Each structure stands twice: as C-alpha cells, then as structure tokens.
Amino acid sequence: MKKIFFSIALLFSLIVASQTSNELFSKANNLYKNGEYTKAIELYTSIEKEGLKSGDLFFNLGNCYYKLNKVAPSIYYYEKALKVNPTHEDASFNLAFAKRMTIDVIEELPQTFLQRFSSNVIQKLPFDTWAIIAVLASFLASILFLLYHFSTSSRKKLFYFNTSILAALVMAISVFFAFHNYKTVQKNRTAIIFVDKVEIKNAPSTRSEVVFELHEGTKVVILDELENWQKIKIADGKIGWIYADDLKEI
C-alpha cells in the first residue's frame, strides 16, 4: 500500500512540475516577445535548473543572450540546443550568426570521408533516436518473418522474406549508428571560452609558456584535466592548457 501511495505521489509531483515548467516557459516567451530579455533569461534558467533538457529551451536562451550581444552564452546555448536536437535548423542558423561576433578565426583541419559521414549522417540524429529506430526495425523484421513463415503464397513468401532481411539490415545499421554516436558524444567533450581573452599554456601551470591565445565564444574540445586545469584542442589541431574557470562545458 505504501508503494502504491509513493508511486501516486511521485506521479502527481511530476505532473505538477511539468505544468509549472510549461507556465514558466510561456511567461518567459512573453517576456522575450516584449523585449525583456534579462527577465526572460531568469525564467528560462530556472527551468533549466530543474533538469529539463530541451532544444527549444536552450534555443530561446541563446536568442536572449544574442539580443543582449553576449557572445559566449549565446553560442553556448545554441550549441546545447544542437546537442539535444542535432536537427534543430533554427539553432544551427542562429549559431552561424552568433559565431560572426567572435574574434578568433580558426581554419579547421580537413576531415576524412568517415569523419564527414559521421558528422553529416550519423550525428544528425541523437543516439537515442537511432536506438528507437533499431527497436522499431527489429519489431518490423519479426512481424515480416512471421508473415513469411505462415504465408502460403510463394510470391508473398519471397516479398516477406526480402523485406524482413531489409528490416534486419536497418536494425543492424541503426544499432551501429547509435553505438557510434554514443561513443562520440562521450568522447568528444566540448566547451566554450567564457572570458574576453585567455592565454593557452603548454603545461598546466601559471608559469608555463604561452602557446597561443583565445577569445570569448570560441569552441574547444576537452582532452584531459588536471586539478583546476583542462587540456584543450581547437579546430586547427593546436593543443594547450587552460584554467578550468575560463570555459564552460557544453
């Protein structure tokens, strides 16, 4: 009885929390429409602190910061929106505009065919979406195989057999894409520089040599960390160490 009561109470609290978040989101949207960007940010941020991960929420936060000409936060939240939903076209479009406000001009290293395929195809959908496709394809393959097994018509048998093989192939590819995407997300930790200007060192020490400089809004990849330092790499392949408080992980 206690378990049932606890489950009902938990469900009720989740419903209330969802309604509260929706109300706050609606109020924040109205504030944004009225040009009250700072107040809208406060409400959007309060929703974010509740643990909600939404492409639209992060996109709206990015828009607010963009309107306030705050480079790093706008890029940071557009990137977060795309991390949650890689197909968010508006976030991708606005991110391109926000990047124009950055100072650093970094020429990206050329990608191999497999890297381009990964970024343009596999990473266009989140790994959980690929997993859902795999599950649906497995159900479809099972149904088609049963239809093949119980069918009496040779023509239908051939059709069901071929389509079940195709569905199984889609399932296998989707599982591979989901696994690859998950590994990529876990491995590629990215961050945004959140200070106007920062010196990148060749070692995790304030006394070490400066190898290059970065400015607000630049995206980096986190390779390693040691105490309050993080080892980063930028798009052109340069590597160095930065103080952890100078950037924010996406």
TORKOLTI-297772 format. One record per residue (C-alpha): residue number from 1; x, y, z; residue in one letter. Coordinates in nm, 4 decimals, always signed. Example, Ala and Ser with C-alpha at 12.3 -4.5 7.8 and 13.67 -1.06 7.14 Angstrom:
residues 2
[site 1; [+1.2300; -0.4500; +0.7800]; 'A']
[site 2; [+1.3670; -0.1060; +0.7140]; 'S']
end
This chain:
residues 250
[site 1; [+0.0000; +0.0000; +0.0000]; 'M']
[site 2; [+0.2861; +0.2357; +0.0857]; 'K']
[site 3; [+0.4499; +0.1626; -0.2506]; 'K']
[site 4; [+0.1282; +0.2466; -0.4360]; 'I']
[site 5; [+0.0889; +0.5698; -0.2386]; 'F']
[site 6; [+0.4519; +0.6629; -0.3080]; 'F']
[site 7; [+0.4087; +0.5940; -0.6811]; 'S']
[site 8; [+0.0935; +0.8071; -0.6975]; 'I']
[site 9; [+0.2627; +1.0907; -0.5063]; 'A']
[site 10; [+0.5668; +1.0744; -0.7366]; 'L']
[site 11; [+0.3477; +1.0802; -1.0488]; 'L']
[site 12; [+0.1485; +1.3738; -0.9116]; 'F']
[site 13; [+0.4661; +1.5689; -0.8313]; 'S']
[site 14; [+0.5994; +1.5072; -1.1837]; 'L']
[site 15; [+0.2742; +1.6331; -1.3356]; 'I']
[site 16; [+0.2800; +1.9453; -1.1176]; 'V']
[site 17; [+0.6453; +2.0093; -1.2025]; 'A']
[site 18; [+0.5693; +1.9715; -1.5731]; 'S']
[site 19; [+0.2807; +2.2165; -1.5504]; 'Q']
[site 20; [+0.4976; +2.4646; -1.3595]; 'T']
[site 21; [+0.7721; +2.4402; -1.6213]; 'S']
[site 22; [+0.5218; +2.4948; -1.9013]; 'N']
[site 23; [+0.3828; +2.8007; -1.7260]; 'E']
[site 24; [+0.7305; +2.9453; -1.6702]; 'L']
[site 25; [+0.8235; +2.8714; -2.0319]; 'F']
[site 26; [+0.5127; +3.0523; -2.1549]; 'S']
[site 27; [+0.5839; +3.3540; -1.9300]; 'K']
[site 28; [+0.9461; +3.3639; -2.0449]; 'A']
[site 29; [+0.8332; +3.3547; -2.4087]; 'N']
[site 30; [+0.6060; +3.6531; -2.3482]; 'N']
[site 31; [+0.8904; +3.8436; -2.1821]; 'L']
[site 32; [+1.1114; +3.7688; -2.4817]; 'Y']
[site 33; [+0.8462; +3.8951; -2.7221]; 'K']
[site 34; [+0.8238; +4.2172; -2.5199]; 'N']
[site 35; [+1.2000; +4.2674; -2.5362]; 'G']
[site 36; [+1.2582; +4.1935; -2.1654]; 'E']
[site 37; [+1.5471; +3.9580; -2.2359]; 'Y']
[site 38; [+1.7125; +3.9664; -1.8926]; 'T']
[site 39; [+1.3882; +3.8701; -1.7168]; 'K']
[site 40; [+1.3228; +3.6007; -1.9762]; 'A']
[site 41; [+1.6691; +3.4562; -1.9100]; 'I']
[site 42; [+1.5914; +3.4326; -1.5384]; 'E']
[site 43; [+1.2798; +3.2249; -1.6069]; 'L']
[site 44; [+1.4411; +3.0073; -1.8724]; 'Y']
[site 45; [+1.7366; +2.9443; -1.6393]; 'T']
[site 46; [+1.5050; +2.8453; -1.3548]; 'S']
[site 47; [+1.3526; +2.5826; -1.5850]; 'I']
[site 48; [+1.6999; +2.4614; -1.6818]; 'E']
[site 49; [+1.7952; +2.4252; -1.3143]; 'K']
[site 50; [+1.5040; +2.1838; -1.2714]; 'E']
[site 51; [+1.6911; +1.9442; -1.5002]; 'G']
[site 52; [+1.4870; +1.9974; -1.8150]; 'L']
[site 53; [+1.6885; +1.9419; -2.1349]; 'K']
[site 54; [+1.5043; +2.0862; -2.4302]; 'S']
[site 55; [+1.6324; +2.2054; -2.7647]; 'G']
[site 56; [+1.3721; +2.4827; -2.7707]; 'D']
[site 57; [+1.4595; +2.5937; -2.4173]; 'L']
[site 58; [+1.8303; +2.6233; -2.4970]; 'F']
[site 59; [+1.7498; +2.7858; -2.8324]; 'F']
[site 60; [+1.5412; +3.0544; -2.6612]; 'N']
[site 61; [+1.8168; +3.1150; -2.4068]; 'L']
[site 62; [+2.0633; +3.1545; -2.6918]; 'G']
[site 63; [+1.8319; +3.4066; -2.8583]; 'N']
[site 64; [+1.8047; +3.6118; -2.5402]; 'C']
[site 65; [+2.1807; +3.6323; -2.4972]; 'Y']
[site 66; [+2.2236; +3.7094; -2.8673]; 'Y']
[site 67; [+1.9836; +4.0032; -2.8351]; 'K']
[site 68; [+2.1955; +4.1269; -2.5436]; 'L']
[site 69; [+2.5126; +4.0919; -2.7572]; 'N']
[site 70; [+2.6630; +3.8370; -2.5186]; 'K']
[site 71; [+2.8798; +3.6219; -2.7418]; 'V']
[site 72; [+2.9806; +3.3248; -2.5265]; 'A']
[site 73; [+2.6408; +3.2499; -2.3655]; 'P']
[site 74; [+2.4553; +3.2767; -2.6981]; 'S']
[site 75; [+2.6945; +3.0337; -2.8716]; 'I']
[site 76; [+2.6951; +2.8071; -2.5656]; 'Y']
[site 77; [+2.3164; +2.7676; -2.5637]; 'Y']
[site 78; [+2.2849; +2.7297; -2.9410]; 'Y']
[site 79; [+2.5416; +2.4514; -2.9159]; 'E']
[site 80; [+2.3460; +2.2928; -2.6282]; 'K']
[site 81; [+2.0280; +2.3081; -2.8355]; 'A']
[site 82; [+2.2035; +2.1248; -3.1194]; 'L']
[site 83; [+2.3494; +1.8706; -2.8780]; 'K']
[site 84; [+1.9986; +1.7836; -2.7591]; 'V']
[site 85; [+1.8484; +1.8080; -3.1074]; 'N']
[site 86; [+2.1045; +1.7992; -3.3922]; 'P']
[site 87; [+1.8237; +1.8612; -3.6455]; 'T']
[site 88; [+1.7240; +2.1963; -3.4891]; 'H']
[site 89; [+1.7609; +2.4096; -3.8030]; 'E']
[site 90; [+1.6867; +2.7425; -3.6321]; 'D']
[site 91; [+1.9587; +2.6834; -3.3722]; 'A']
[site 92; [+2.2064; +2.5909; -3.6448]; 'S']
[site 93; [+2.1133; +2.9015; -3.8457]; 'F']
[site 94; [+2.1395; +3.1379; -3.5474]; 'N']
[site 95; [+2.4634; +2.9775; -3.4329]; 'L']
[site 96; [+2.6225; +3.0759; -3.7635]; 'A']
[site 97; [+2.5256; +3.4397; -3.6980]; 'F']
[site 98; [+2.6470; +3.4287; -3.3368]; 'A']
[site 99; [+2.9862; +3.2951; -3.4464]; 'K']
[site 100; [+3.0344; +3.6090; -3.6551]; 'R']
[site 101; [+3.0703; +3.8016; -3.3303]; 'M']
[site 102; [+3.3775; +3.6013; -3.2272]; 'T']
[site 103; [+3.7315; +3.7307; -3.2760]; 'I']
[site 104; [+3.9235; +3.4086; -3.3363]; 'D']
[site 105; [+3.9472; +3.2924; -3.6980]; 'V']
[site 106; [+4.0421; +2.9244; -3.6849]; 'I']
[site 107; [+4.0860; +2.7205; -4.0011]; 'E']
[site 108; [+3.9510; +2.3713; -3.9427]; 'E']
[site 109; [+4.1576; +2.0685; -4.0344]; 'L']
[site 110; [+4.0262; +1.8767; -4.3385]; 'P']
[site 111; [+3.8097; +1.5788; -4.2452]; 'Q']
[site 112; [+3.8350; +1.2276; -4.3814]; 'T']
[site 113; [+3.5412; +1.0671; -4.5624]; 'F']
[site 114; [+3.4460; +0.8703; -4.2490]; 'L']
[site 115; [+3.4588; +1.1841; -4.0324]; 'Q']
[site 116; [+3.2371; +1.3726; -4.2784]; 'R']
[site 117; [+2.9959; +1.0787; -4.2929]; 'F']
[site 118; [+2.9821; +1.0667; -3.9137]; 'S']
[site 119; [+2.9104; +1.4385; -3.8729]; 'S']
[site 120; [+2.6739; +1.4702; -4.1719]; 'N']
[site 121; [+2.4781; +1.1462; -4.1276]; 'V']
[site 122; [+2.5290; +0.9587; -3.8015]; 'I']
[site 123; [+2.5404; +1.2614; -3.5722]; 'Q']
[site 124; [+2.2427; +1.4277; -3.7394]; 'K']
[site 125; [+2.0232; +1.2245; -3.5050]; 'L']
[site 126; [+2.0773; +1.1684; -3.1292]; 'P']
[site 127; [+2.1915; +0.8195; -3.0292]; 'F']
[site 128; [+1.8607; +0.7511; -2.8525]; 'D']
[site 129; [+1.6730; +0.8227; -3.1779]; 'T']
[site 130; [+1.8911; +0.5707; -3.3610]; 'W']
[site 131; [+1.8172; +0.3251; -3.0786]; 'A']
[site 132; [+1.4407; +0.3778; -3.1228]; 'I']
[site 133; [+1.4754; +0.3194; -3.4988]; 'I']
[site 134; [+1.6625; -0.0032; -3.4242]; 'A']
[site 135; [+1.3872; -0.1263; -3.1908]; 'V']
[site 136; [+1.1129; -0.0432; -3.4425]; 'L']
[site 137; [+1.3085; -0.2138; -3.7190]; 'A']
[site 138; [+1.3509; -0.5263; -3.5031]; 'S']
[site 139; [+0.9744; -0.5444; -3.4409]; 'F']
[site 140; [+0.9067; -0.4977; -3.8117]; 'L']
[site 141; [+1.1595; -0.7668; -3.9027]; 'A']
[site 142; [+0.9951; -1.0092; -3.6567]; 'S']
[site 143; [+0.6465; -0.9434; -3.7935]; 'I']
[site 144; [+0.7613; -0.9799; -4.1537]; 'L']
[site 145; [+0.9407; -1.3052; -4.0721]; 'F']
[site 146; [+0.6233; -1.4437; -3.9106]; 'L']
[site 147; [+0.4227; -1.3426; -4.2166]; 'L']
[site 148; [+0.6822; -1.5174; -4.4331]; 'Y']
[site 149; [+0.6642; -1.8310; -4.2179]; 'H']
[site 150; [+0.2851; -1.8607; -4.2229]; 'F']
[site 151; [+0.2237; -1.7396; -4.5751]; 'S']
[site 152; [+0.1116; -1.9978; -4.8319]; 'T']
[site 153; [+0.1764; -1.7929; -5.1442]; 'S']
[site 154; [+0.5272; -1.8265; -5.2896]; 'S']
[site 155; [+0.5161; -1.4683; -5.4183]; 'R']
[site 156; [+0.4218; -1.3345; -5.0745]; 'K']
[site 157; [+0.6851; -1.5536; -4.9107]; 'K']
[site 158; [+0.9522; -1.4013; -5.1339]; 'L']
[site 159; [+0.8277; -1.0483; -5.0575]; 'F']
[site 160; [+0.8083; -1.1015; -4.6789]; 'Y']
[site 161; [+1.1483; -1.2708; -4.6743]; 'F']
[site 162; [+1.3213; -0.9897; -4.8638]; 'N']
[site 163; [+1.1557; -0.7142; -4.6589]; 'T']
[site 164; [+1.2369; -0.8925; -4.3303]; 'S']
[site 165; [+1.6031; -0.9098; -4.4364]; 'I']
[site 166; [+1.5903; -0.5390; -4.5241]; 'L']
[site 167; [+1.4346; -0.4535; -4.1853]; 'A']
[site 168; [+1.7010; -0.6613; -4.0075]; 'A']
[site 169; [+1.9689; -0.4746; -4.2020]; 'L']
[site 170; [+1.8180; -0.1401; -4.0987]; 'V']
[site 171; [+1.8144; -0.2620; -3.7375]; 'M']
[site 172; [+2.1823; -0.3617; -3.7506]; 'A']
[site 173; [+2.2861; -0.0311; -3.9088]; 'I']
[site 174; [+2.0803; +0.1683; -3.6566]; 'S']
[site 175; [+2.2372; -0.0188; -3.3650]; 'V']
[site 176; [+2.5835; +0.0545; -3.5048]; 'F']
[site 177; [+2.4965; +0.4238; -3.5574]; 'F']
[site 178; [+2.3513; +0.4528; -3.2056]; 'A']
[site 179; [+2.6603; +0.2934; -3.0503]; 'F']
[site 180; [+2.8962; +0.5065; -3.2611]; 'H']
[site 181; [+2.7037; +0.8249; -3.1796]; 'N']
[site 182; [+2.7004; +0.7465; -2.8072]; 'Y']
[site 183; [+3.0775; +0.6851; -2.8071]; 'K']
[site 184; [+3.1336; +1.0098; -2.9987]; 'T']
[site 185; [+2.9231; +1.2122; -2.7534]; 'V']
[site 186; [+3.1003; +1.0598; -2.4528]; 'Q']
[site 187; [+3.4454; +1.1025; -2.6037]; 'K']
[site 188; [+3.4103; +1.4497; -2.7558]; 'N']
[site 189; [+3.3666; +1.6831; -2.4610]; 'R']
[site 190; [+3.3289; +2.0344; -2.5977]; 'T']
[site 191; [+3.3282; +2.3732; -2.4254]; 'A']
[site 192; [+3.3008; +2.7457; -2.4974]; 'I']
[site 193; [+3.5527; +3.0094; -2.3868]; 'I']
[site 194; [+3.3733; +3.2421; -2.1421]; 'F']
[site 195; [+3.6353; +3.5143; -2.0879]; 'V']
[site 196; [+3.7251; +3.8051; -2.3147]; 'D']
[site 197; [+4.0806; +3.6830; -2.3684]; 'K']
[site 198; [+4.2780; +3.3884; -2.2336]; 'V']
[site 199; [+4.6343; +3.2658; -2.2739]; 'E']
[site 200; [+4.6704; +2.8966; -2.3547]; 'I']
[site 201; [+4.9714; +2.7360; -2.1864]; 'K']
[site 202; [+5.1897; +2.4442; -2.2905]; 'N']
[site 203; [+5.1542; +2.2904; -1.9428]; 'A']
[site 204; [+4.9047; +2.3090; -1.6520]; 'P']
[site 205; [+5.0902; +2.5843; -1.4656]; 'S']
[site 206; [+5.0727; +2.9625; -1.4459]; 'T']
[site 207; [+5.4493; +2.9758; -1.5020]; 'R']
[site 208; [+5.4417; +2.7690; -1.8209]; 'S']
[site 209; [+5.4909; +2.9118; -2.1683]; 'E']
[site 210; [+5.2046; +3.0705; -2.3628]; 'V']
[site 211; [+5.1479; +2.8855; -2.6931]; 'V']
[site 212; [+4.8506; +3.0834; -2.8278]; 'F']
[site 213; [+4.5540; +3.2991; -2.7247]; 'E']
[site 214; [+4.1795; +3.2509; -2.7484]; 'L']
[site 215; [+3.8852; +3.4858; -2.7119]; 'H']
[site 216; [+3.5253; +3.4727; -2.5951]; 'E']
[site 217; [+3.2910; +3.2380; -2.7791]; 'G']
[site 218; [+3.5492; +3.0022; -2.9298]; 'T']
[site 219; [+3.4569; +2.6341; -2.9189]; 'K']
[site 220; [+3.7187; +2.3865; -2.7945]; 'V']
[site 221; [+3.7442; +2.0124; -2.7319]; 'V']
[site 222; [+3.8410; +1.8985; -2.3810]; 'I']
[site 223; [+4.1056; +1.6273; -2.3975]; 'L']
[site 224; [+4.2161; +1.5923; -2.0371]; 'D']
[site 225; [+4.2061; +1.7625; -1.6983]; 'E']
[site 226; [+4.4395; +1.8044; -1.4036]; 'L']
[site 227; [+4.3223; +1.9742; -1.0851]; 'E']
[site 228; [+4.1945; +2.3189; -1.1958]; 'N']
[site 229; [+4.3370; +2.2905; -1.5484]; 'W']
[site 230; [+4.1959; +2.1393; -1.8660]; 'Q']
[site 231; [+4.3801; +2.0302; -2.1777]; 'K']
[site 232; [+4.2041; +2.1540; -2.4904]; 'I']
[site 233; [+4.2258; +2.1287; -2.8671]; 'K']
[site 234; [+4.0924; +2.3782; -3.1201]; 'I']
[site 235; [+3.9675; +2.3144; -3.4742]; 'A']
[site 236; [+4.3061; +2.3665; -3.6395]; 'D']
[site 237; [+4.4664; +2.0990; -3.4218]; 'G']
[site 238; [+4.6507; +2.3231; -3.1727]; 'K']
[site 239; [+4.6643; +2.1882; -2.8174]; 'I']
[site 240; [+4.7244; +2.3589; -2.4841]; 'G']
[site 241; [+4.6159; +2.4000; -2.1233]; 'W']
[site 242; [+4.3586; +2.6452; -1.9892]; 'I']
[site 243; [+4.2304; +2.7308; -1.6432]; 'Y']
[site 244; [+3.9008; +2.5461; -1.5952]; 'A']
[site 245; [+3.7065; +2.8562; -1.4844]; 'D']
[site 246; [+3.7753; +3.0249; -1.8208]; 'D']
[site 247; [+3.5476; +2.7930; -2.0162]; 'L']
[site 248; [+3.2118; +2.6197; -1.9801]; 'K']
[site 249; [+3.1489; +2.2660; -2.0934]; 'E']
[site 250; [+2.8538; +2.2191; -2.3266]; 'I']
end
